[in-house]
Amino acid sequence: FFFLFRFLGMHARPNSQVKNKQPAKMQITAEQIMREAVERQESEYIPPKQKIQDLEELEHYVVTKRKTYEDSIRKNQQHVGNWIKYAKFEEEQQQFKHARSVYERALKVDHKNPLLWLKYADMEMRNKNINRARNIWERATQLLPRVDQFWLKYVLMEDMLGNFVGARQICERWMTWEPSKRAWGTYINMELRHNEVDQVRSIYERYVIVHPDTVTWIKFAKFEHKYGDNERARAVYQRAIDFMGEENFDKCEELFIKFAEFEIMVREFERARAIFKYALDHIPKGKANDLYKKFIAFEKQYGNKAGIEEAIVNKRRFHYNEELKQNPMNYDAWFDYVRLEEENGDAARIRDIFERAIANVPPANEKRFWRRYIYLWINYAVFEELENDAKKAREVYNEAIKLIPHKKFSFSKIWILFANFELRQGNLDAARKVLGMAIGKAPKSKIFQEYIELESKLGNVDRVRTLYEKWLKTFPFDCNAWCKYAEAEDVLEESERARAIYQAAIQQPLLDMPELVWKAFIDFEITEEAYDNVRSLYEQLLERSQHVKVWISFAQFEHSIEEVENARGVFDKAYKSLRNCELKEDRVLLVETWREFEEELGDPVKIEEVRKLLPKRVVKIRDIKNEDGTDGGKEEYYDYIFPDDLESQPTKLMELAQQWKKQKLATSED
């Protein structure tokens, strides 16, 4: 039977799978579901109102409610709301004795709950039981003296009853607990309502001791200004500043602003300006933004042109200080800061800023980090020299030179400026010593040039030659050094020495700009009218380089000395030499220059011969390859076909035709 039952049950059970998954014709939104749920919600049950007809029903109603409240209190004694509802019910029935009993029972359960005391006292006050209310407030303030609301309502009750002396006594007891600022404000306002100014002053004296912050002192000063005289108010501000001390001036921005505004109100503008300046000098720059704004507004309204400019300068100083505090390595900001102080002409400030700036040494020994930094030292030294303090300027230069890591990099500018400074001071030996030290520690071409120029002006030829030799020994690849040395000998009319220097230069295996030396050597020989030497130099140069410009220069030289046939010979050699050159543009340039040369001479036969050598420009297409080797498309370019190339083309065509014929014969035989 068990198995039969399972079998029948399985077959009788309906299929739980969804057969039709198509969307319904009527779609229901979430908004519609919520609206229908609200519409079908049953209304809240409202119990029927009970109308009491006689005293007996009333007594029955009271007994029933008391039993209900007692049951709820018995279930949860800690629930303050049940006690308050119970007491309020008894109060509504004018059963004050029962109401007091409920409150007293509640206080035994939780006497630290302020709400119970407040409701208890409010009940007695509403029903004008003043003495009972006083009794409750006394008990509350003794048990919970830190609850300001008890004291506040107690004082307010006595004040409304006209018991001012009692209210003051309560406030004095309250103040012994050193309550919050609101409590002190309540006491002060009460005394002010009764015009007890001296009493308020004594309260403020205790107030600023209990709460010694700027807000309290400002209130005290404003009180004195309103009810006393200006001297008393000024004395309060001064006491506040002395009390706070310089170590807490970062918290006194508002105090200084109010002090200055007070002086402005009493028309003491110089006092206000002095207060602003004193505050700006002693408050940290980052915590004086509002002070700066007030100072600038004050100067614009009451100050003169100098005062306004000083206020603007102070604002810019603040901006630079904040910027440098965030990034002390921002040397451009240091330069701007120094320039600002230089406009004002305060030497002590400028010197202080320079000292602060040079203390920020770049963290890495790389020249790119030092380029801007080293100009701080240079400007510092120039400033000291302009201030007629040569000793200090010399110290700055020496410290800068000691600081630079000369083994890794150096700056020729600072050595040269140091030497020029010594020359301006009339110390020739010191200048030579500086330049000699520079050559020994960090030799550079600029330093050699400066030293050589100095000795040349003094006419020390032997020193000049020694320096040139040292220069060439240190930098044998420097073409500028070879040319300068040779030019110096040429100026002294020492042609043989100059020629020997040029010869030694072109024989160097490595030069940074060899074309400079060759050009200078050729120009020198042309000046000396040693034309054979010039031809020899050109031939030597062409052995090293077949550049088209060398050939053109050689031909132009021959033309300049009226050796026309030699010039034609040079052009012809150049054309034959460049025939196999891959750069066809060089051949084009040569032929066009040759044509201009012949046109200048005016020989029509020669002109026609050269014109026959001019190429034909054609447009061709070539493939473009990308960097990764892929096909990048095609592009058009100009190509030049020379007559010589056309003459060689038929031979090539015949060779290709013969190869094609041989391949065809071999194919037919197969």
C-alpha positions in Angstrom: 0.0 0.0 0.0 2.8 2.4 0.7 4.3 2.0 -2.7 1.0 2.3 -4.4 0.2 5.5 -2.4 3.5 7.0 -3.5 2.9 6.1 -7.1 -0.6 7.6 -7.1 0.6 10.7 -5.3 3.4 11.3 -7.8 1.0 11.0 -10.7 -1.6 13.1 -9.0 0.8 15.9 -8.2 0.5 18.8 -10.7 3.6 19.8 -12.8 5.4 22.7 -11.0 7.2 23.9 -14.1 6.1 26.9 -16.1 4.8 25.9 -19.4 4.0 29.3 -20.9 6.9 31.8 -20.5 5.4 34.5 -22.7 4.7 37.9 -20.9 1.2 38.5 -19.6 -1.1 40.7 -21.6 -1.6 43.0 -18.6 1.6 44.1 -16.9 1.5 45.2 -13.2 4.0 47.8 -12.1 5.6 48.2 -8.6 3.9 51.6 -8.2 0.4 50.0 -8.9 1.1 47.2 -6.3 2.1 49.8 -3.7 -1.0 52.0 -4.4 -3.4 49.1 -4.1 -1.8 48.0 -0.9 -2.3 51.5 0.6 -5.9 51.7 -0.6 -6.8 48.3 0.9 -5.1 49.1 4.2 -7.6 49.0 7.1 -8.1 52.1 9.1 -6.6 52.4 12.6 -8.8 51.2 15.4 -10.2 54.1 17.4 -11.7 53.1 20.7 -15.1 54.7 21.5 -15.2 57.7 23.7 -16.4 57.1 27.2 -18.8 59.6 28.7 -18.9 59.8 32.5 -22.4 60.5 33.8 -21.9 60.6 37.6 -19.4 60.5 40.4 -19.6 56.8 40.8 -18.6 56.2 37.2 -15.8 58.7 37.6 -14.4 56.8 40.6 -14.7 53.6 38.7 -12.8 55.1 35.7 -10.1 56.5 38.0 -9.6 53.1 39.7 -9.5 51.3 36.4 -6.8 53.8 35.0 -4.7 53.6 38.2 -4.8 49.8 38.0 -3.7 50.0 34.3 -0.8 52.4 35.1 0.2 50.3 38.1 0.3 47.1 36.0 2.4 48.8 33.4 4.9 50.2 36.0 5.0 46.8 37.7 6.0 45.2 34.3 8.7 47.8 33.6 9.8 50.1 36.3 12.7 51.6 34.3 10.4 53.1 31.7 10.2 56.8 32.6 7.3 57.5 30.3 4.9 55.3 32.2 5.7 57.2 35.5 5.2 60.6 33.8 1.9 59.5 32.2 0.7 58.2 35.5 1.6 61.4 37.3 0.1 63.5 34.6 -3.2 61.6 34.9 -3.3 62.2 38.7 -2.6 65.9 38.1 -5.5 66.1 35.6 -7.7 64.6 38.3 -6.5 67.2 40.7 -5.1 64.5 42.8 -1.8 66.3 43.6 -1.0 64.1 46.6 -1.2 61.0 44.4 0.8 62.8 41.6 3.6 63.7 44.1 3.5 60.1 45.4 4.0 58.8 41.8 7.0 61.2 41.2 8.6 60.3 44.5 8.3 56.6 43.8 9.8 57.2 40.3 12.7 59.2 41.8 13.4 56.3 44.1 13.7 54.0 41.0 15.9 56.5 39.0 16.8 59.7 40.7 19.5 60.5 38.1 17.0 61.0 35.3 16.7 64.8 34.7 13.3 64.5 32.9 11.6 63.3 36.1 12.9 66.3 38.1 11.9 68.7 35.3 8.3 67.3 35.0 8.0 67.2 38.8 9.0 70.8 39.2 6.9 72.0 36.3 3.8 70.4 37.8 4.3 72.3 41.1 5.1 75.6 39.2 2.0 75.2 37.0 -0.2 74.8 40.1 1.6 77.7 41.8 3.1 75.6 44.6 6.2 77.8 44.7 7.7 76.5 47.9 7.3 72.9 46.8 8.9 73.8 43.5 11.8 75.4 45.3 12.2 72.3 47.4 12.3 70.2 44.2 14.9 72.5 42.6 17.1 72.4 45.7 17.0 68.7 45.8 17.7 68.4 42.1 20.6 70.9 42.1 22.2 69.1 45.0 21.9 65.7 43.5 22.7 66.6 39.9 24.7 69.9 40.0 26.1 69.5 36.5 22.7 69.6 34.8 22.6 73.3 33.8 18.9 73.1 32.9 18.0 72.7 36.6 19.9 75.8 37.6 18.6 77.7 34.6 14.9 77.0 35.4 15.4 77.6 39.1 17.0 81.1 38.4 14.3 81.9 35.8 11.5 81.0 38.4 13.0 83.2 41.1 13.6 86.1 38.6 10.0 85.9 37.4 8.8 86.0 41.0 10.8 89.2 41.6 13.2 87.5 44.0 16.3 89.0 42.5 18.4 88.5 45.6 17.5 84.8 45.7 18.2 84.4 42.0 21.7 85.9 42.5 22.4 83.6 45.3 21.4 80.6 43.2 23.6 81.9 40.3 26.6 82.3 42.7 26.1 78.7 43.9 25.8 77.6 40.2 29.1 79.4 39.3 31.0 77.6 42.0 30.7 74.5 39.8 32.4 76.4 36.9 29.6 75.6 34.4 29.6 76.2 30.6 29.7 79.5 28.9 26.0 79.5 28.5 25.5 79.5 32.2 27.9 82.5 32.7 26.0 84.3 29.9 22.7 83.7 31.7 24.1 85.2 34.9 25.5 88.2 33.1 22.3 88.9 31.2 20.3 88.7 34.4 22.5 91.2 36.1 22.4 93.5 33.0 18.6 93.4 33.0 18.8 94.9 36.5 21.6 97.4 35.5 24.1 95.9 37.9 27.2 96.9 35.8 29.8 96.6 38.6 28.4 93.1 39.4 28.7 92.1 35.8 32.3 93.3 35.7 33.2 91.1 38.7 31.4 88.2 37.0 33.5 88.7 33.8 36.7 88.7 35.9 35.9 85.2 37.1 34.5 84.2 33.7 37.8 84.8 31.8 39.7 82.8 34.4 37.3 79.8 34.2 37.1 80.0 30.3 40.3 81.7 29.2 39.8 81.8 25.4 39.7 84.7 22.9 35.9 84.6 22.7 35.5 85.3 26.4 38.0 88.1 26.4 36.4 89.7 23.4 33.0 89.6 25.2 34.5 91.2 28.2 36.1 94.0 26.1 32.9 94.6 24.3 31.0 94.9 27.6 33.5 97.5 28.9 33.3 99.4 25.6 29.5 99.5 25.8 29.0 100.2 29.6 32.4 101.6 30.6 34.9 103.7 28.9 37.5 103.1 26.1 40.4 102.9 28.5 38.9 100.0 30.3 38.1 98.1 27.1 41.7 98.8 25.8 43.0 97.4 29.1 41.0 94.3 28.7 42.4 93.7 25.2 45.9 94.2 26.4 45.4 91.9 29.4 44.0 89.3 27.0 47.1 89.5 24.8 49.4 89.2 27.8 47.4 86.4 29.2 47.4 84.3 26.0 51.2 84.7 25.5 53.2 84.6 22.3 53.2 80.8 22.3 49.4 80.9 21.8 49.3 83.7 19.2 48.3 81.2 16.5 44.9 81.0 18.2 44.5 84.8 18.7 43.8 86.0 15.1 40.2 87.0 16.0 41.4 88.7 19.2 43.8 91.0 17.3 41.2 91.7 14.6 38.6 92.8 17.2 41.2 94.9 19.1 42.1 96.7 15.9 38.4 97.2 15.0 37.9 98.7 18.4 40.7 101.2 17.9 39.2 102.1 14.5 35.8 102.7 16.1 37.4 105.1 18.6 39.3 106.8 15.7 42.7 105.7 16.9 44.1 104.7 13.5 47.8 104.7 14.4 47.0 102.3 17.3 45.0 100.0 14.9 47.9 100.0 12.4 50.4 99.1 15.2 48.1 96.3 16.3 47.9 94.9 12.8 51.6 95.0 12.2 52.4 93.5 15.6 50.0 90.7 14.9 51.3 90.0 11.4 54.9 89.8 12.8 54.0 87.3 15.6 51.2 85.1 14.2 52.3 82.3 11.9 51.7 83.2 8.3 49.4 80.2 7.6 47.0 81.3 10.3 46.6 84.9 9.5 44.6 85.0 6.3 41.7 87.0 7.7 44.1 89.3 9.4 45.8 90.1 6.1 42.5 90.9 4.5 41.4 93.2 7.3 44.8 95.0 7.3 44.6 95.6 3.5 41.0 96.8 3.8 42.1 99.1 6.7 45.0 100.6 4.7 42.8 101.2 1.6 40.2 103.0 3.7 42.3 104.9 6.3 46.0 104.6 5.1 48.1 106.6 2.7 49.9 105.3 -0.4 52.9 104.0 1.5 50.6 102.1 4.0 48.7 100.5 1.1 51.9 99.4 -0.6 53.2 98.0 2.6 50.0 96.0 3.1 50.2 94.6 -0.4 53.8 93.7 0.1 52.9 91.9 3.3 50.3 90.0 1.4 52.8 89.0 -1.2 55.3 88.0 1.5 52.7 85.8 3.0 52.0 84.2 -0.4 55.7 83.5 -1.0 56.2 82.1 2.5 53.3 79.7 2.1 54.5 78.6 -1.4 58.0 78.0 -0.1 56.8 76.1 2.9 55.1 73.6 0.6 58.1 73.3 -1.7 61.4 74.9 -0.5 63.2 73.7 -3.7 61.1 76.1 -5.8 64.0 78.4 -6.7 61.9 80.6 -9.0 59.7 81.5 -6.0 62.9 82.4 -4.1 64.0 84.7 -6.9 60.6 86.4 -6.9 60.7 86.8 -3.1 64.2 88.3 -3.3 63.0 90.7 -6.1 60.1 91.8 -3.9 62.4 92.7 -1.1 64.9 94.4 -3.4 62.0 96.7 -4.5 61.6 97.7 -0.8 65.3 98.1 -0.2 65.5 96.3 3.2 69.0 94.9 3.1 68.6 92.9 6.3 65.5 91.1 4.9 67.1 90.5 1.6 70.2 89.0 3.2 67.9 86.8 5.4 66.0 85.5 2.4 69.2 84.7 0.5 70.5 82.7 3.5 67.2 80.8 3.7 67.3 80.2 0.0 70.9 78.8 -0.3 70.2 76.5 2.6 68.0 74.4 0.3 70.7 72.5 -1.5 69.5 70.2 -4.3 69.2 66.6 -3.1 70.9 65.0 -6.1 74.4 65.8 -7.6 73.1 66.3 -11.1 73.7 69.5 -13.0 70.1 69.9 -14.2 69.0 70.3 -10.5 71.8 72.8 -9.8 71.3 75.2 -12.7 68.7 77.4 -11.0 70.2 77.0 -7.5 73.6 78.3 -8.4 72.1 81.6 -9.5 71.0 82.2 -6.0 74.6 82.3 -4.9 75.5 84.5 -7.9 72.7 87.0 -7.1 73.7 86.9 -3.4 77.3 87.8 -4.2 76.2 90.6 -6.6 73.9 92.0 -3.9 76.7 92.1 -1.4 79.0 93.8 -3.8 76.4 96.4 -4.6 76.0 96.9 -0.9 79.8 97.8 -0.8 80.6 94.8 1.3 83.4 93.2 -0.7 84.5 90.9 2.1 81.0 89.4 2.4 80.8 89.0 -1.4 84.1 87.2 -1.5 82.9 84.9 1.3 79.8 84.1 -0.7 81.8 83.2 -3.8 84.2 81.0 -1.8 81.3 79.2 -0.1 79.6 78.6 -3.4 82.8 77.1 -5.0 83.3 74.9 -2.0 79.7 73.6 -2.3 79.8 72.7 -6.0 80.9 69.0 -6.6 83.5 69.9 -9.2 84.5 66.2 -9.8 81.0 65.6 -11.2 80.2 69.0 -12.8 81.0 72.6 -12.5 79.8 76.1 -13.6 82.2 78.2 -15.5 80.0 81.3 -15.0 80.7 81.5 -11.2 84.5 81.2 -11.7 84.4 84.0 -14.3 82.2 86.2 -12.2 84.5 85.6 -9.2 87.5 86.6 -11.2 85.8 89.7 -12.6 84.8 90.7 -9.1 88.5 90.5 -7.9 89.5 92.6 -10.9 86.9 95.3 -10.0 88.4 95.3 -6.5 91.9 95.8 -8.1 93.2 92.4 -7.1 94.9 91.1 -10.3 96.8 88.3 -8.5 93.6 87.1 -6.8 91.8 87.1 -10.2 94.6 85.0 -11.7 94.5 82.7 -8.7 90.8 82.2 -9.2 91.1 81.4 -12.9 94.0 79.1 -12.3 92.1 77.3 -9.6 89.2 76.9 -12.0 91.5 75.4 -14.7 92.9 73.0 -12.0 89.6 71.9 -10.5 87.1 72.1 -13.4 88.7 73.1 -16.7 86.3 74.5 -19.3 86.8 76.3 -22.6 85.0 79.4 -21.4 87.5 79.7 -18.5 90.5 79.4 -20.8 89.0 82.0 -23.1 88.4 84.4 -20.2 91.9 83.9 -18.8 93.5 84.3 -22.3 91.5 87.5 -22.9 92.7 88.9 -19.6 96.3 88.2 -20.3 95.9 89.5 -23.9 94.7 92.8 -22.6 97.7 93.0 -20.3 100.0 92.1 -23.2 101.5 89.0 -21.7 102.2 87.1 -24.9 104.1 84.3 -23.2 101.3 83.7 -20.7 98.8 83.7 -23.6 100.8 81.0 -25.4 101.1 78.9 -22.3 97.4 79.1 -21.7 96.7 78.1 -25.3 99.0 75.1 -25.0 97.3 74.1 -21.7 93.9 74.5 -23.4 94.9 72.3 -26.4 96.5 69.7 -24.0 93.3 69.6 -22.0 90.9 69.6 -25.0 92.8 68.5 -28.1 89.5 67.9 -30.0 88.3 71.5 -29.5 88.5 73.1 -33.0 87.7 76.5 -31.5 90.9 76.4 -29.4 93.1 75.5 -32.4 91.5 78.4 -34.5 91.8 80.9 -31.7 95.5 80.0 -31.1 96.3 80.3 -34.8 94.4 83.6 -35.1 96.3 85.0 -32.1 99.6 84.1 -33.8 98.4 85.6 -37.0 97.6 88.9 -35.2 101.2 88.9 -33.9 102.3 88.4 -37.6 103.8 85.0 -36.7 102.6 83.3 -39.9 104.9 80.3 -39.7 103.7 79.6 -36.1 100.1 80.0 -37.2 100.6 77.6 -40.2 102.2 75.1 -37.9 99.3 75.3 -35.5 96.8 74.7 -38.4 98.9 71.8 -39.7 98.9 70.2 -36.2 95.1 70.8 -36.0 94.2 69.0 -39.3 96.4 66.1 -38.3 94.4 65.4 -35.1 92.6 62.1 -35.3 89.4 63.4 -33.6 87.9 66.9 -33.9 84.5 68.1 -32.8 84.1 70.4 -35.9 86.8 69.6 -38.4 85.2 71.7 -41.2 85.8 74.8 -39.0 89.6 74.2 -38.9 89.9 73.4 -42.6 88.0 76.6 -43.5 90.1 78.7 -41.2 93.3 77.2 -42.6 92.2 77.8 -46.2 91.2 81.4 -45.4 94.5 81.9 -43.7 96.5 80.7 -46.8 94.3 82.8 -49.1 95.1 85.8 -47.0 98.8 85.0 -47.2 98.3 84.6 -51.0 99.9 81.1 -50.8 97.7 79.7 -53.6 99.6 76.5 -54.0 99.1 75.8 -50.4 95.4 76.4 -50.8 95.3 73.9 -53.7 97.2 71.4 -51.6 94.8 71.8 -48.7 91.8 71.3 -51.0 93.3 68.2 -52.4 94.0 66.8 -48.9 90.5 67.6 -47.9 89.0 65.9 -51.0 91.0 62.8 -50.1 89.1 62.7 -46.8 85.7 63.9 -48.1 84.1 64.0 -51.5 81.4 66.3 -50.4 79.9 68.4 -53.2 80.4 71.7 -51.2 84.1 71.1 -51.0 84.3 70.7 -54.8 82.2 73.9 -55.3 84.4 75.8 -52.8 87.5 74.6 -54.6 86.1 75.8 -58.0 85.0 79.1 -56.6 88.5 79.7 -55.2 90.1 79.1 -58.6 87.5 81.5 -60.1 88.3 84.1 -57.5 92.0 84.2 -58.5 90.9 84.3 -62.2 92.1 80.7 -63.0 89.1 79.9 -65.2 90.5 76.8 -66.8 91.5 75.4 -63.4 88.0 76.1 -62.2 86.5 74.2 -65.2 88.9 71.4 -64.5 87.7 71.2 -60.9 84.0 71.1 -62.0 84.8 68.4 -64.5 86.6 66.3 -61.9 83.8 66.8 -59.4 81.2 65.7 -62.0 83.1 62.5 -62.7 83.8 61.9 -59.0 80.1 62.3 -58.1 78.9 60.2 -61.1 78.5 57.1 -58.9 77.2 59.0 -55.9 73.9 57.8 -54.5 72.7 61.3 -53.6 71.6 62.7 -57.0 70.8 66.0 -55.4 74.5 66.6 -54.9 75.1 66.1 -58.6 72.2 68.5 -59.4 73.7 71.1 -57.2 77.1 70.8 -58.8 75.7 71.0 -62.3 73.6 74.1 -61.5 76.5 75.8 -59.9 78.7 74.9 -62.9 76.0 76.4 -65.2 75.9 79.6 -63.2 79.6 79.8 -63.4 79.6 79.5 -67.2 76.7 81.9 -67.6 78.7 84.5 -65.6 81.7 84.0 -68.0 79.3 84.3 -71.0 80.8 81.5 -73.3 77.8 80.1 -75.2 79.6 76.9 -76.2 80.5 76.0 -72.7 77.1 77.0 -71.5 75.5 74.6 -73.9 77.9 71.8 -72.9 77.0 72.2 -69.3 73.2 72.4 -70.0 73.4 69.1 -71.7 74.6 67.7 -68.4 71.4 68.9 -66.6 69.2 66.1 -65.5 65.5 65.5 -66.2 63.1 65.5 -63.2 60.5 62.7 -63.1 57.9 61.6 -60.6 58.2 58.0 -59.3 56.3 55.9 -56.8 57.9 53.9 -54.1 56.8 51.7 -51.2 56.7 52.9 -47.6 57.8 50.7 -44.8 56.8 51.3 -41.2 59.1 51.0 -38.3 57.9 47.5 -37.5 58.6 46.4 -41.1 54.9 46.3 -42.2 53.7 47.8 -45.5 52.8 51.5 -45.0 51.5 52.2 -48.5 53.1 54.2 -51.4 54.4 57.7 -51.9 55.5 59.9 -54.8 59.0 61.3 -55.0 61.1 63.2 -57.5 64.0 61.4 -59.2 66.6 62.8 -61.5 67.7 61.1 -64.8 71.1 62.4 -66.1 72.1 62.1 -69.8 74.9 59.7 -68.8 72.3 57.4 -67.3 70.2 57.4 -70.5 73.3 56.4 -72.6 73.9 53.4 -70.4 70.2 52.3 -70.5 70.2 50.7 -74.1 73.1 48.4 -73.2 71.2 47.2 -70.2 68.1 46.6 -72.4 70.1 44.5 -74.9 71.4 42.4 -72.0 67.9 41.8 -70.7 66.6 40.9 -74.2 69.4 38.4 -74.7 68.6 36.8 -71.4 64.9 36.5 -72.3 65.8 34.9 -75.7 68.0 32.3 -74.0 65.3 31.4 -71.5 62.7 31.1 -74.4 65.0 28.7 -76.4 65.6 26.6 -73.4 61.9 26.3 -72.8 61.2 25.3 -76.4 63.8 22.5 -76.4 62.3 21.0 -73.3 
